[in-house]
C-alpha cells in the first residue's frame, strides 16, 4: 500500500452557531463551509473521503499538496470571518499524519487516520498540527514554515509522536521547520516529566502542577487564581490536564482571548477550549485591545526527572 497524507479539518464553535441561528440556518451555513473545504482540497489534488458534520476527512498523495490546501483554507477563512459577530465565528483546526491506510465502504482506516484525528482534537482554533513524517516528506525547496512541538502523547498509541505546528500566518516570522536530532531521549524524558503551569497577574504569581488540576481562574473567592475585576466571571477559566497537555476552557460570560508568545495570532474563546502548547497570555473579559483588561501570563514547563 502506498503512503498518503491524511488530513482532518474541523470547525470549532458550531455549537454556538446552532444556538444563535437555529438548526436549519446553522446546518446550511456549516454545509456551505464544508463544501468549500472540499473544493479547495480537491483543487490541491486531495481526495475527500467523507464529511463528518462539521469536519472533512481528506487524503493526499503528497504532503506539500496537503499543507498548501490547509494553508489556503486557514488564510482565506481567517479573513472571511474577521467581521463576523463573535457568536457566529467558526474557526478551523487541522490535524495531519502520513502513513498507509486501508479503504473500505467509502471510509479509510489506519494509524495515520487515528493520529490525524487526535491531532485535530488537540490543535486549537486556527492551528495546523502535523506529524514529523509529514514534514520529512516535503521537498527540500519548499517554503513551508513550521515549529517543532516535540513529542506529544497520542491516546491509543504506546509511543508519543513528534509533532510540528505549521506557521501559516503571513505575518509570522519563524524558523523553517526544526527536526529533533534525537528521537529516543525526548520520549524517555517525557515519560518521567512533571508538567507545571505558572500563572502571573499584577503581584500574584502561582504555580500549579499537573497533579493539582483542574484549577479555576475567576472572581469567586474560592477560585484557585483570584482576579478581582468586574469583567472577570466568578468562574471564568478552567485549566485541566488531559492527554499529557494543559487544556484551557472558557466558561465565562464575556469570553477569553489567548495569544502565544511566538505568534501575533489571537484566539477568541467563548465557551470553547484550546490546548496550551507553549507560553503566552490570557485576556479575561475583554480583548487585548483594551489595555486595562486583566491579562494573565502563563508559562509551561516540565520538571524532568530522569529514570534510573
C-alpha positions in Angstrom: 0.0 0.0 0.0 1.2 3.5 -0.9 1.6 6.1 1.8 -0.8 9.0 1.9 -1.1 12.2 4.0 -4.4 12.1 5.9 -6.0 15.4 6.9 -8.8 16.1 9.3 -10.3 19.6 9.0 -12.8 20.5 11.8 -14.8 23.6 12.5 -14.9 24.8 16.1 -17.7 26.9 17.6 -20.5 25.2 15.8 -22.4 24.7 19.0 -22.8 28.5 19.5 -23.9 28.9 15.8 -26.7 26.4 16.3 -27.7 28.3 19.4 -27.7 31.6 17.6 -29.2 30.7 14.2 -31.3 27.6 14.9 -30.8 24.2 13.4 -31.9 24.9 9.8 -29.8 28.0 9.2 -26.8 26.7 11.2 -26.8 23.4 9.2 -27.0 25.4 5.9 -24.0 27.6 7.0 -21.9 24.7 8.1 -22.7 22.7 4.9 -21.6 25.7 2.7 -18.2 25.8 4.6 -17.6 22.1 4.4 -18.4 22.1 0.6 -15.9 25.0 0.2 -13.3 22.9 2.1 -13.9 20.0 -0.2 -13.4 22.2 -3.3 -10.1 23.7 -2.0 -8.7 20.3 -1.1 -9.7 18.8 -4.5 -8.0 21.8 -6.2 -4.8 20.8 -4.5 -5.0 17.2 -5.6 -6.8 15.9 -2.5 -9.4 13.3 -2.4 -12.3 13.8 0.1 -13.2 10.5 1.8 -16.2 11.9 3.8 -17.7 14.8 5.6 -18.5 14.3 9.3 -21.0 17.0 10.2 -18.6 20.0 10.8 -15.5 18.2 9.6 -13.9 16.8 6.5 -11.6 13.9 6.0 -9.2 14.1 3.0 -6.2 12.2 1.7 -3.3 13.5 -0.4 -0.6 11.6 -2.2 1.9 14.4 -1.4 2.4 16.3 1.9 3.1 19.6 0.1 -0.3 19.5 -1.6 -2.0 18.9 1.8 -0.2 21.7 3.5 -0.8 24.1 0.6 -4.5 23.2 0.8 -5.0 23.7 4.5 -2.8 26.9 4.5 -5.1 28.4 1.8 -8.1 27.3 3.9 -6.8 29.0 7.1 -5.7 32.2 5.4 -8.9 32.7 3.5 -11.2 31.6 6.3 -9.5 33.9 8.8 -10.1 36.9 6.5 -13.7 35.8 5.8 -14.8 35.7 9.5 -12.9 38.8 10.6 -16.1 40.9 10.6 -18.5 38.2 11.7 -20.2 38.5 15.1 -18.3 36.6 17.7 -21.2 34.2 18.3 -21.1 33.1 14.7 -17.4 32.7 14.2 -16.3 29.1 13.5 -12.6 28.6 13.2 -10.7 25.8 11.5 -8.5 23.3 13.4 -6.5 20.8 11.4 -4.6 17.5 12.2 -2.4 15.8 9.7 -0.5 12.5 9.6 1.2 10.3 7.0 1.1 6.6 6.6 -0.6 3.6 4.9 -4.3 3.3 5.0 -7.0 0.8 4.2 -10.1 1.9 2.4 -13.4 0.1 2.8 -17.0 1.1 2.2 -16.3 4.8 1.5 -14.1 5.1 4.6 -10.5 4.7 5.5 -8.6 3.1 8.4 -5.1 3.0 9.8 -2.7 4.6 12.3 -2.4 7.7 10.2 -6.1 8.2 10.3 -6.3 7.8 14.0 -3.3 10.2 14.6 -4.6 12.9 12.3 -8.0 12.8 14.1 -6.3 13.1 17.5 -4.1 16.0 16.4 -7.2 17.7 15.0 -8.7 17.4 18.5 -5.5 18.6 20.2 -5.0 21.6 17.9 -6.5 24.9 19.0 -8.6 27.1 16.7 -6.7 28.3 13.7 -3.9 25.7 14.3 -2.4 23.1 12.0 -0.6 20.2 13.8 1.2 17.6 11.7 3.4 14.6 12.4 7.1 14.5 11.8 6.8 12.2 8.8 4.6 14.8 7.1 7.3 17.4 7.4 10.0 14.9 6.3 8.2 14.2 3.1 8.2 17.8 2.0 10.5 18.7 -0.9 13.8 20.4 0.0 12.8 23.5 -1.9 9.6 24.1 0.0 8.8 27.4 1.7 6.7 25.9 4.5 7.4 27.3 7.9 6.8 25.1 11.0 7.8 24.9 14.6 8.7 21.6 16.4 6.4 21.0 19.3 8.4 17.9 20.5 7.0 14.5 21.3 3.3 14.6 22.2 1.5 11.5 23.6 -1.4 10.3 21.4 -4.3 8.4 23.0 -4.2 4.8 22.0 -0.5 4.8 21.0 2.3 3.4 23.1 4.8 6.0 21.9 4.4 9.7 21.5 4.5 11.4 18.1 6.9 14.1 17.1 4.6 16.9 16.2 5.1 20.2 14.3 2.8 23.2 14.1 2.6 24.8 10.6 3.1 28.6 10.7 0.5 29.5 8.1 0.0 33.2 9.1 1.6 35.5 6.6 2.8 37.9 9.2 4.6 35.3 11.3 8.4 35.1 11.1 9.7 31.9 12.5 12.4 29.4 11.8 12.0 26.9 9.0 10.9 23.5 10.3 13.0 22.0 13.0 13.5 18.3 13.4 14.5 16.8 16.7 18.0 15.4 16.5 17.5 12.6 19.0 14.2 10.7 18.9 14.9 8.5 21.9 15.9 10.9 24.6 12.8 13.1 24.4 10.5 10.1 24.6 12.3 8.8 27.7 12.2 12.2 29.3 8.5 12.6 28.5 7.6 9.5 30.4 9.1 10.8 33.7 8.3 14.5 33.5 6.1 16.5 35.8 4.4 19.4 33.9 3.7 22.7 35.6 1.9 25.9 34.6 2.9 29.2 36.2 0.2 32.0 36.3 1.0 35.7 36.9 -1.2 38.8 37.2 -0.1 42.0 38.8 1.7 40.9 42.0 0.1 37.4 42.0 2.3 34.6 40.9 1.2 31.0 41.4 2.5 27.7 40.1 0.4 24.5 39.7 1.4 21.0 38.7 -0.5 18.6 36.5 -1.4 16.7 39.7 -3.3 19.7 41.0 -5.6 20.0 38.1 -8.2 21.2 37.4 -7.8 24.8 38.5 -10.2 27.7 38.1 -9.4 31.3 37.4 -12.1 33.8 38.3 -13.6 36.4 40.7 -15.0 33.8 43.1 -13.2 33.8 46.4 -12.9 30.0 46.1 -11.1 30.3 42.7 -7.5 28.8 42.7 -6.3 32.0 40.9 -8.3 35.1 42.1 -8.8 38.1 39.8 -10.8 40.9 41.3 -12.1 42.7 38.2 -15.8 43.2 37.3 -15.2 41.9 33.7 -14.0 38.6 35.1 -16.7 36.0 35.7 -16.9 34.2 39.1 -15.6 31.1 37.3 -14.0 32.4 34.2 -11.5 29.8 33.0 -10.9 26.1 33.8 -7.5 24.6 33.2 -7.1 20.8 33.3 -4.5 18.2 32.5 -5.6 15.8 29.7 -3.7 13.6 27.3 -0.5 15.0 28.8 -1.3 18.5 27.9 -2.8 21.6 29.6 -6.2 22.4 28.2 -7.9 25.7 28.8 -11.7 26.1 28.7 -13.6 29.3 28.7 -16.6 29.1 31.0 -17.3 32.8 31.3 -19.9 35.3 30.3 -17.7 37.6 28.2 -15.0 35.3 26.8 -11.3 34.7 27.0 -8.6 35.8 24.5 -5.4 33.7 24.1 -2.1 34.6 22.4 1.1 32.6 22.4 4.5 34.2 22.9 5.8 33.4 19.4 2.7 34.4 17.5 0.7 37.5 16.7 -2.5 35.4 16.2 -5.1 35.8 18.9 -7.7 33.1 19.6 -11.0 34.3 20.9 -12.8 31.7 23.0 -16.5 31.7 24.0 -17.4 28.5 25.8 -14.6 26.8 23.8 -11.3 25.3 24.7 -7.8 25.2 23.3 -4.5 23.3 24.1 -1.8 25.4 25.8 1.2 24.1 23.9 3.6 26.9 24.9 3.9 30.1 26.9 1.6 33.1 26.4 -1.1 35.4 27.8 -4.8 35.3 28.6 -7.1 38.3 28.4 -10.2 37.8 30.6 -13.5 39.5 29.9 -12.2 41.8 27.0 -9.8 41.6 24.1 -6.1 42.6 24.3 -7.0 45.8 22.5 -8.3 47.1 25.9 -5.1 47.9 27.7 -6.9 47.8 31.0 -8.1 44.2 30.6 -6.9 41.7 33.2 -4.0 39.9 31.5 -2.7 36.7 32.9 0.7 35.4 31.8 1.2 31.6 31.7 4.4 29.7 31.5 4.5 26.0 30.9 7.5 23.8 31.9 8.5 20.2 32.6 10.5 19.3 35.7 12.4 16.5 34.2 13.3 13.6 36.5 15.4 11.1 34.5 14.6 7.4 35.3 17.4 5.4 36.7 
